């Protein structure tokens, strides 16, 4: 039975990946941080097959212990302070966890992988936020980085150190440059889920408006379930490499709003949306659109869920859960 160790197990991608790897016959270990973490209880109920191991990306010793215990064939580093807006207020913490956390994990792999003579394969969750103020459209693996937030800067460090450890120590380490990927498990702080959830609540009469920031930004949004498949595929190749994972389509926040309101059968969104400076960022990423030809060719990966289906999935999911809450 192959063994996988996942950091960020309580997040959207951690959950999708745990499910996917379990389906492939893996024994799945998830790292959980903090004392009495409330998400651990929820996770244990929903994913009884995941064995939780305490550890923290800020603490190298805990990573070494966790790897010694799990003895994984594959490590997926999805753990991060992952919300761009928060990274502006907690820049140092973001750099430590999202950036230096990658270095600590690579060092832990070097120590444990070396001792056990077990060539652990490593996946680093890199991000299209590294492209930031884009130098080239669409963005490929060769597009220069110009991050626009502490989060983006930390991800650039994580990407570079992953490539460096591969080149320096021969670790099988891959960096997946994933464009935004969403779904019903997305946190409510991200714009897609914020909108799908608010639309459901407006439809049911329990919310009157949505307060938002910049509606002109454009993102290449895919479905998280498709994207975790790409992570796994990267670790099954003969040699490690870096890959852009994206749909190749871009849509504005406004387009997302229009479709989401339509899906719920609500009238024009303008009457429900108010903009507030609170939700604007000190520096914005205006346009992201990825060219994933390399992944499509070398890995045979293609996304299955397109933009309209993604919006439908998210709005219908939120309508169902919000309706269920009202019935309680
Ligand atoms: P990001 O691409 O990782 O920053 O993902 P988000 O979902 O947080 O944001 C996507 C885009 O939506 C960014 O350009 C934000 O500025 C924009 N946006 C506009 N209004 C909001 C809002 O109310 N919340 C969030 N999270 N983003 C917003």
Boltz pocket constraint, residues with backbone or C-beta under 6 A from the ligand:
constraints:
  - pocket:
      binder: B
      contacts: [[A, 82], [A, 84], [A, 85], [A, 129], [A, 180], [A, 189], [A, 190], [A, 191], [A, 192], [A, 194], [A, 211], [A, 212], [A, 213], [A, 214], [A, 215], [A, 217], [A, 218], [A, 219], [A, 253], [A, 279], [A, 280], [A, 281], [A, 284], [A, 285]]
      max_distance: 6.0
